[in-house]
C-alpha cells in the first residue's frame, strides 16, 4: 500500500458501530492506545472491517481515515 499521509498506524479493529449511514471505527494501535473515527457505512462494508481484523488508521491533518491491505 502506498499512501501520501505520513501518520499511518497499523492495529486491530476493537469496536465497530454500524449505523444507518455512518460507522464508528475504533482501532487499537498499541496496548491501551486506541484511535477512533467515523466513516460511511458503505466504506466500512467495502473494506470488510470487522472486530478483530487488522486495519490501518490513516491520519492526515484533522481527518482520520482507515485502510486495509
Secondary structure, DSSP 8 states (H G I E B T S, - for coil): ---S-SEEEEEEEEEEEE-SSEEEEEEEEETTEEEEEEEEHHHHHHHT--TT-EEEEEEETTEEEEE--
